[in-house]
Amino acid sequence: MAIPELCARIQDAWVSHAISESTWGYPVVGALHVLAFALFGGAILIPTFRGETRWMRRIGLTLVVVTGALLFAAGAVGYYSSTSFRIKMVLLAFIAVNAAVSSGQQRQALRNAISLALWAAVVFASRGIAFF
């Protein structure tokens, strides 16, 4: 099955219709996505809650992924054709690679800076989805 066909099937799913056809579905899921990103980002940027940040990161990342998947399902065909969406997915792949590589303590400051720059680029690419 080709990717455009898969996107069309995802967009035809009941959950996609439930979100995209309701008055509040898409705006609520979008707002939750932004709030989850803020929770996740805050847990990364504020290291003062040493014991709590690990759980906050996991919960935030889980919420970001779930709400992002729901938003994608609501308009999968349009997102697949969006250059900004594709850039966002590539940036997220780079973030995953950076996280996998950054297990050691060597050059941790550089890896953190790269991660922060990549996350900022993801935010800009996300905003580009709405306009391009």
Legacy VTK file of the C-alpha trace (Angstrom):
# vtk DataFile Version 3.0
C-alpha trace
ASCII
DATASET POLYDATA
POINTS 132 float
0.000 0.000 0.000
1.340 3.415 -0.969
1.715 6.158 1.624
-0.990 8.419 0.116
-3.436 5.489 0.250
-2.497 4.806 3.866
-3.042 8.470 4.713
-6.460 8.365 3.045
-7.403 5.284 5.083
-6.236 6.931 8.288
-8.234 10.039 7.471
-11.329 7.896 6.800
-11.145 6.256 10.235
-13.882 6.966 12.764
-11.541 8.788 15.149
-10.479 11.130 12.359
-14.092 11.952 11.554
-14.910 12.383 15.240
-12.163 14.978 15.608
-12.491 16.802 12.302
-16.289 16.932 12.149
-16.944 18.091 15.693
-16.994 21.760 16.584
-14.507 21.461 19.426
-12.594 18.270 18.579
-9.708 19.664 16.577
-9.214 22.865 18.634
-9.237 20.920 21.925
-6.790 18.282 20.696
-4.590 21.043 19.234
-4.592 22.939 22.527
-3.753 19.747 24.437
-0.902 19.135 21.985
0.567 22.582 22.708
0.110 22.168 26.478
1.739 18.729 26.379
4.659 20.209 24.462
4.968 22.910 27.128
4.945 20.259 29.875
7.557 18.202 28.068
9.727 21.219 27.268
9.431 22.553 30.798
10.501 19.224 32.236
13.587 19.306 30.034
14.511 22.948 30.591
13.904 23.100 34.359
16.208 20.595 36.031
15.372 21.665 39.591
12.758 18.950 40.096
15.279 16.155 39.648
13.066 13.292 40.733
9.912 14.562 39.093
11.236 15.556 35.666
11.672 11.976 34.460
7.965 11.286 34.956
7.004 14.697 33.610
9.115 14.047 30.511
7.517 10.659 29.949
3.989 11.931 30.486
4.634 15.014 28.365
6.193 13.025 25.535
3.370 10.474 25.624
0.764 13.234 25.464
2.622 14.977 22.632
2.768 11.767 20.601
-0.867 10.796 21.239
-2.303 14.243 20.518
-0.012 14.638 17.502
-1.223 11.314 16.115
-4.838 12.411 16.619
-4.198 15.705 14.853
-2.497 13.853 12.004
-5.414 11.431 11.704
-7.849 14.322 11.344
-6.105 15.569 8.196
-3.596 12.930 7.136
-3.888 13.541 3.388
-3.291 17.273 3.727
-0.449 16.824 6.190
1.304 14.285 3.991
1.383 16.778 1.128
2.683 19.594 3.370
6.383 20.377 3.020
6.432 21.854 6.527
5.007 18.615 7.938
7.696 16.578 6.186
10.385 18.900 7.527
8.915 18.486 11.014
9.059 14.695 10.727
12.701 14.815 9.580
13.557 17.109 12.495
11.842 14.714 14.918
13.910 11.873 13.469
17.062 13.941 14.081
15.916 14.521 17.672
15.485 10.772 18.157
18.968 10.107 16.766
20.453 12.835 18.967
18.728 11.333 22.026
20.039 7.855 21.179
23.568 9.148 20.714
23.528 11.357 23.807
23.610 8.548 26.354
27.212 9.282 27.338
28.422 12.342 29.236
30.974 13.389 26.627
30.045 16.627 24.918
26.703 16.674 26.717
26.452 20.465 26.527
26.793 20.330 22.746
24.160 17.609 22.469
21.808 19.609 24.685
22.296 22.686 22.502
21.634 20.623 19.373
18.507 19.177 20.952
17.216 22.612 21.942
17.865 23.973 18.444
16.103 20.999 16.860
13.070 21.395 19.135
12.899 25.097 18.265
13.019 24.152 14.579
10.174 21.674 15.171
8.057 24.490 16.629
8.719 26.689 13.588
8.014 23.828 11.181
4.782 23.108 13.065
3.643 26.679 12.613
4.549 26.423 8.938
2.064 23.572 8.522
-0.793 25.996 9.075
0.462 28.536 6.559
2.251 26.614 3.787
LINES 1 133
132 0 1 2 3 4 5 6 7 8 9 10 11 12 13 14 15 16 17 18 19 20 21 22 23 24 25 26 27 28 29 30 31 32 33 34 35 36 37 38 39 40 41 42 43 44 45 46 47 48 49 50 51 52 53 54 55 56 57 58 59 60 61 62 63 64 65 66 67 68 69 70 71 72 73 74 75 76 77 78 79 80 81 82 83 84 85 86 87 88 89 90 91 92 93 94 95 96 97 98 99 100 101 102 103 104 105 106 107 108 109 110 111 112 113 114 115 116 117 118 119 120 121 122 123 124 125 126 127 128 129 130 131
